Amino acid sequence: MEIRVTKSTTIGQKPRPQDAELGFGKYTTDHMFLMDYTQGKGWHDGRIEPYGDLRLDPTAMVLHYNQEVFEGLKAYHLPDGGIALFRPEKNIERMNSSARRMVMPEIDPDLFLRAMKKLIILDRAWVPKSEGTSLYIRPTMIATEPALGVRPSDKYLFFMILGPVGAYYPEGFSPTKIYVSDRYVRAAEGGVGEAKTSGNYGATLYVSREASQKGYTQVLWLDAKERRYVEEVGTSNIFFFIHDELVTPPLGGTILPGVTRDSVLHLAGHWGLTVVERPISIEEVVDGCKGGSLKEMFATGTAAVISPVGLICYKGEDFQVANGQTGEMSKKLYDEITGIQYGRREDPFGWRYRLA
Ligand SMILES: *Cc1c(COP(=O)(O)O)cnc(C)c1O
């Protein structure tokens, strides 16, 4: 498929904040990629256009029954002026598996990557250069057929937008306070927890607000059946360094298979650490806080890479994790992964994908 390009006539006119004021998700670039799907015809009309509003019929299926999937990844400015992505094939593969779960059409991975590359190169002036900043990429697919029946749509729109985002830790790598939810759950067995689909996030807002009103940064999710086993933290995967083993819950349908999670498992194994994917109960975590066997706890995701946890609140009681300090393992993993992403370190696994 040829990707048609219509250049914006207002390049240079959008607000361009200083790198220190970027934040997350506040700014978008000059262009976006769009592509349509029609039953019988497949994907067609791949095109880059000036960034702007979408037009949807009010009965467009996505607005009613949540047939939507998305991804999130970043492009990084390299020391030699180039631009790199981090394991983009993993995000593309995951978007297609989310799409299958939501009965949506898959996208040819080569076309997906080619579109991403073309869009980023066209808007490359937007890739911020300061330490820790990046260009966030949000590929999204929505059901657009105008019809109110509850069934899979026969029309879809795929769009990809970009936006510069700030450093996650402008004031240093500091531990977060986590609120354990033993009442509300994120995902149940047999549900759609392992898909990056918008309903999973809307469903978490109620308890996230409760946590933030109580002064906690994120919610820790327990399994839906017993409210006992730890699953994820906010929109991140979770790791524990306990009894000299790096432990993370196994993927079993309710946990989002994070690219950062996979990278941490790979790296830690490569360093010779014992890495275990097994269920871990909240009692074991609390006991580990009290007895000191829990040396580190951290969340992983594209946004923050590694986010150390300093304190957890369970059933109204606060427990400090390893004196509330950032652990060595968290720091080492953060330095290594960001080092690979920003081209400051060797890339032994071929994770860096150079665009330009
Ligand atoms: C996106 C996401 C993650 C992290 O995935 P990465 O690929 O590492 O960014 C973890 N949990 C949830 C619920 C997510 O949506």
The ligand as a MOL file (V3000), in Angstrom:
LIG
                    3D

  0  0  0     0  0            999 V3000
M  V30 BEGIN CTAB
M  V30 COUNTS 15 15 0 0 0
M  V30 BEGIN ATOM
M  V30 1 C 0.5300 -0.6180 28.8100 0
M  V30 2 C 0.3490 -1.3170 30.1060 0
M  V30 3 C 1.4120 -1.8850 30.8290 0
M  V30 4 C 2.8610 -1.6810 30.4700 0
M  V30 5 O 3.2170 -2.1240 29.2170 0
M  V30 6 P 4.5610 -1.5710 28.5300 0
M  V30 7 O 4.5560 -2.2760 27.2210 0
M  V30 8 O 5.6800 -1.9690 29.3980 0
M  V30 9 O 4.4040 -0.0990 28.4100 0
M  V30 10 C 1.1140 -2.6080 31.9740 0
M  V30 11 N -0.1360 -2.7380 32.4240 0
M  V30 12 C -1.1970 -2.1810 31.7780 0
M  V30 13 C -2.5650 -2.3630 32.3350 0
M  V30 14 C -0.9730 -1.4470 30.6140 0
M  V30 15 O -2.0030 -0.8810 29.9860 0
M  V30 END ATOM
M  V30 BEGIN BOND
M  V30 1 1 1 2
M  V30 2 1 2 3
M  V30 3 2 2 14
M  V30 4 1 3 4
M  V30 5 2 3 10
M  V30 6 1 4 5
M  V30 7 1 5 6
M  V30 8 2 6 7
M  V30 9 1 6 8
M  V30 10 1 6 9
M  V30 11 1 10 11
M  V30 12 2 11 12
M  V30 13 1 12 13
M  V30 14 1 12 14
M  V30 15 1 14 15
M  V30 END BOND
M  V30 END CTAB
M  END
